[in-house]
Structures are given as C-alpha cells and as structure tokens.
Amino acid sequence: MVTVSTNGKSYAELGPDAQVTALKSFIAFYVRQYKKGSLEILSAKVSNEVISSINEILNQNQFMGHAELVAESLRLSKPYYEQILTKLTNIHFTDDGEPVTDWMTSWEDQEEKLPTED
C-alpha cells in the first residue's frame, strides 16, 4: 500500500509519469478558466509573459473543442505550464499526480485571498 502524506508532494517532487498526469489535469483546468476569463490568481504568481504565451495559443485555436484545445496547448505550451506548476508551491499532488485538493476548490480558496477593490 502506498501512503501519501496529507500534504502531498509539490509538482517538482513528482516522478515523470506523475508530472504528466498533473500537467494534463492542470492544462484542462487552465483552459476552462481561460474561457471564463478567470486567471487573475495566476497573474499574481507567474510572469505575464508566460500567461500571455499560453493565452495566445489558446486564442489562436479557440475554434477547437475542449479536449482538442487541451491537447494542442500541451503540445505547444508545455514548458510554460511546467513553469506555472513549479511556482504553485501551495498545490500538492498524490504520488500518481492527482491534485490532493481538486483544482476548482484550490482556485476558489486562492480567489478568496485576493485583495478586493473598494
């Protein structure tokens, strides 16, 4: 039986197969958030250049369906997503690369911590 600490592992601590799993699940989530225009959280943690590079490819291929767009984005933007996942040190994964807390819950927790405008 494999035991996972309650904290899980950071993206950088995962094995190669688990990193692929984490990457694919993050890209699928990122694409959904991109389509909703809900990427403010990342802009506080990641350079705008990285986000702009990913979003440019998503924008050019927005005619694609979700699964196709995720696959294309993985193919063309993998190093950018890896940079993001390396910076998201508060996101933890199980040994097989699944997020300990699902992406949407983690995202909502982060949104609540954003400074609000009066």
Secondary structure, 3 states (H helix, E strand, C coil): CCCCCCCCECHHHCCHHHHHHHHHHHHHHHHHHHHHCCCHHHHCCCCHHHHHHHHHHHHHCCCCCHHHHHHHHHHHHHHHHHHHHHHCCCCCECCCCCECCCHHHHHHHHHHHCCCCC
